[in-house]
Amino acid sequence: MSSRGEPVATGARPGAGSSAPGRRLPRAQRREQVLVAATAAFGRSGFAATSLDDVAREAGVTRMIVYTHFESKTALYQAVLERMQARLSEATGAPDYGTFSIAALLEVAAAEPAGFRLLFHHAAREPEFRAEIDRMRASAFAIAADYIGTTVPDPAWAHWASALIPTFTIEAVIAWLDAGQPDEPARAADRIARGIAGIVDAARRAE
């Protein structure tokens, strides 16, 4: 046991988030290590097919250490989602929206592609977490509607654009990741912004 009451990882197979064998880490740093490893493990195999043993192996720690920080697999998955949401909110300035927001979104996605895909693709397929993802999408809709403002006077077409913009943006970022990040975030953000402008223009012209 460490001086903080945390078991020391000995004899575990080093994984993606592993530290030096037997090294004592501060509690917050160890928790972050487990979250990074869990993001990779859940992103690879999904919630149901991933066990806490899988996460422990990915992190290069013991199962006991995982339980020291998270009481269950559900609590761990929830923490993974919350961590990614917090990272995105901090980077993009949500709920405010500015020209820098798309580039910031791309930068977070480039830094943590597994977490980005997990949050926006995989979690929506998990029944236990669908309600939270729906709330996140409702928030994105509200941000898009505020961005559009009175640009599209027709309520039906304004609703259409507000629903489409968040979906387009997220899928554009994931497509950029899948394509191997063909240009830097700032340039990719400009391309996505032009696509958003096209959606708004199409909604306005539909009147």
C-alpha positions in Angstrom: 0.0 0.0 0.0 1.2 3.5 -0.7 1.2 6.3 1.9 -2.1 7.4 0.3 -3.7 4.0 0.8 -3.4 3.0 -2.8 -2.1 -0.4 -3.8 1.1 -0.4 -5.8 0.9 -1.9 -9.3 3.3 -4.8 -9.2 3.5 -7.7 -11.6 0.8 -6.2 -14.0 1.4 -6.2 -17.7 2.3 -2.7 -18.8 -0.5 -1.3 -21.1 -1.2 1.9 -23.0 -1.5 4.0 -19.8 1.1 2.2 -17.7 3.7 3.7 -15.5 7.0 2.2 -14.4 6.4 -1.1 -12.5 5.8 -0.5 -8.8 5.8 3.3 -9.2 3.6 5.1 -6.7 1.5 7.9 -8.3 -0.5 10.6 -6.7 -4.2 9.6 -6.5 -5.3 12.1 -9.2 -2.6 11.1 -11.6 -3.4 7.4 -11.1 -7.1 8.1 -11.7 -6.3 9.9 -14.9 -4.1 6.9 -16.0 -7.0 4.6 -15.5 -9.4 6.9 -17.3 -7.1 7.1 -20.3 -6.7 3.3 -20.4 -10.5 2.8 -20.0 -11.1 5.2 -22.9 -8.9 3.1 -25.2 -10.4 -0.2 -23.9 -14.0 0.8 -24.2 -13.4 2.5 -27.5 -11.9 -0.8 -28.9 -14.4 -3.3 -27.6 -17.5 -1.4 -26.3 -19.0 -1.3 -22.9 -20.5 -4.8 -22.6 -17.4 -6.6 -24.0 -14.9 -4.7 -21.8 -14.2 -5.9 -18.3 -12.4 -4.1 -15.5 -9.7 -6.7 -15.9 -9.3 -5.5 -19.5 -9.0 -1.9 -18.3 -6.5 -2.9 -15.6 -4.3 -4.7 -18.3 -4.6 -1.6 -20.6 -3.4 0.6 -17.7 -0.7 -1.8 -16.5 -2.2 -1.9 -13.0 -4.1 -4.4 -10.9 -7.8 -4.7 -10.8 -7.7 -3.6 -7.2 -6.3 -0.3 -8.2 -9.2 0.2 -10.7 -11.7 -0.5 -7.9 -9.9 1.9 -5.6 -11.0 4.7 -7.9 -14.2 3.4 -9.5 -16.8 1.2 -7.7 -18.1 -0.4 -10.9 -17.7 -0.6 -14.7 -20.7 1.7 -15.1 -19.2 4.3 -12.8 -15.9 4.1 -14.8 -17.7 4.4 -18.2 -19.6 7.4 -16.8 -16.4 9.0 -15.7 -14.8 8.5 -19.1 -17.7 10.3 -20.8 -17.7 13.1 -18.2 -13.9 13.5 -18.7 -14.3 13.9 -22.5 -17.2 16.3 -22.1 -15.2 18.4 -19.7 -12.3 18.5 -22.1 -14.4 19.6 -25.0 -16.3 22.2 -23.0 -13.1 23.7 -21.7 -11.5 23.7 -25.2 -14.4 25.0 -27.2 -15.8 27.5 -24.7 -19.2 25.8 -24.6 -22.0 26.8 -24.2 -20.7 29.9 -26.0 -19.8 29.5 -29.7 -17.1 31.3 -31.6 -15.0 30.8 -34.7 -12.3 29.1 -32.6 -14.7 26.4 -31.4 -14.4 24.1 -34.4 -10.6 24.2 -34.4 -10.6 23.5 -30.7 -13.0 20.6 -31.3 -10.6 19.2 -33.9 -7.6 19.6 -31.6 -9.2 17.6 -28.8 -10.3 14.9 -31.3 -6.7 14.7 -32.6 -5.3 14.4 -29.1 -7.9 11.8 -28.0 -9.5 10.1 -31.1 -10.7 7.1 -29.1 -12.4 9.3 -26.5 -14.0 11.5 -29.2 -15.4 8.5 -31.1 -16.5 6.9 -27.8 -18.5 10.0 -26.8 -20.1 10.8 -30.1 -20.6 7.3 -31.7 -20.3 4.4 -29.3 -22.0 5.8 -26.1 -25.2 6.5 -28.0 -25.5 2.7 -28.7 -25.3 1.9 -25.0 -28.8 1.9 -23.5 -27.5 2.8 -20.0 -26.0 6.0 -21.3 -28.3 7.0 -24.1 -30.2 9.5 -22.0 -27.0 11.4 -21.2 -26.0 11.5 -24.8 -29.5 12.8 -25.7 -29.1 15.6 -23.2 -25.7 16.4 -24.8 -27.3 16.5 -28.2 -30.1 18.8 -27.0 -27.5 21.2 -25.7 -25.7 21.1 -29.0 -29.0 21.9 -30.7 -29.6 24.9 -28.4 -26.1 26.2 -29.2 -26.7 25.9 -32.9 -30.1 27.5 -32.7 -28.6 30.4 -30.8 -25.9 30.7 -33.4 -28.4 30.8 -36.2 -30.5 33.4 -34.4 -32.8 35.3 -36.7 -30.8 34.4 -39.8 -33.4 31.8 -40.8 -36.8 33.4 -40.0 -38.9 30.3 -40.9 -39.1 28.2 -37.6 -39.3 24.8 -39.4 -36.2 25.5 -41.5 -34.4 27.0 -38.5 -35.1 23.8 -36.6 -33.8 21.7 -39.5 -30.6 23.7 -39.6 -30.1 23.6 -35.8 -30.5 19.8 -35.8 -28.2 19.3 -38.8 -25.3 21.6 -37.8 -24.1 19.6 -34.7 -24.5 16.3 -36.6 -22.6 17.6 -39.6 -19.8 19.1 -37.4 -19.2 15.9 -35.4 -19.3 13.6 -38.5 -17.0 16.0 -40.3 -14.5 15.8 -37.4 -14.7 12.0 -37.3 -14.3 11.8 -41.1 -11.2 14.0 -40.8 -9.8 11.6 -38.2 -10.6 8.6 -40.4 -8.9 10.2 -43.3 -5.7 10.5 -41.3 -6.0 14.2 -40.4 -5.1 15.4 -44.0 -4.6 19.0 -42.9 -4.1 20.9 -39.6 -7.0 21.7 -37.3 -7.2 25.4 -38.3 -7.6 24.5 -42.1 -10.0 21.7 -41.4 -12.0 24.0 -39.2 -12.3 26.4 -42.1 -13.7 23.7 -44.3 -16.2 22.6 -41.7 -17.2 26.2 -41.1 -17.9 26.6 -44.9 -20.1 23.5 -44.7 -22.1 25.0 -41.7 -22.5 28.2 -43.7 -23.9 26.2 -46.6 -26.5 24.6 -44.2 -27.6 28.0 -43.0 -27.8 29.3 -46.5 -29.8 26.3 -47.7 -32.2 26.8 -44.8 -32.6 30.5 -45.6 -33.1 29.9 -49.3 -35.7 27.2 -48.6 -38.2 29.9 -47.7 
